[in-house]
Amino acid sequence: MDADQRALSAALRNYAFIEHFPDIARGHCRVRRLERIYGKERIRAEYDFIARQL
């Protein structure tokens, strides 16, 4: 792999990360907010319930 290919590969990884990370961060913040309101145990129980339905 030459320098141009490595640079393109790095740029594509950076782009994917930049597109992906904000979505994950938003989801994390939403879950944390629900945990503060309803408690970690209740949110975890709901998550487990939903996961079993899939």
C-alpha positions in Angstrom: 0.0 0.0 0.0 1.6 3.3 -1.0 1.3 6.6 0.8 -1.7 7.8 -1.2 -3.6 4.7 -0.5 -2.8 4.9 3.2 -3.9 8.5 3.3 -7.2 7.7 1.5 -7.7 4.8 3.9 -7.2 7.0 6.9 -9.5 9.7 5.6 -12.3 7.1 5.0 -11.9 5.8 8.6 -12.0 9.3 10.0 -15.1 10.1 8.0 -16.8 6.9 9.2 -15.9 7.7 12.8 -17.1 11.3 12.4 -20.5 10.1 11.0 -20.9 7.4 13.6 -19.8 8.9 16.8 -22.4 11.7 17.2 -25.2 9.2 16.8 -23.7 6.9 19.5 -23.1 9.9 21.8 -26.7 11.1 21.4 -28.0 7.6 22.2 -25.7 7.4 25.3 -27.0 10.7 26.6 -30.6 9.7 26.1 -30.1 6.5 28.1 -28.2 8.3 30.8 -31.1 10.9 31.1 -33.6 8.0 31.4 -31.4 6.4 34.0 -31.5 9.6 36.1 -35.2 9.9 35.8 -36.3 6.2 36.3 -33.2 4.6 37.8 -30.6 2.3 36.2 -32.3 -0.9 37.2 -35.6 0.0 35.6 -33.9 1.1 32.3 -31.7 -2.0 32.2 -34.8 -4.2 32.8 -36.6 -2.5 29.9 -33.6 -2.8 27.7 -33.4 -6.6 28.5 -37.1 -7.0 27.8 -36.8 -5.3 24.4 -33.7 -7.3 23.6 -35.5 -10.6 24.3 -38.3 -9.5 21.9 -35.9 -9.2 19.0 
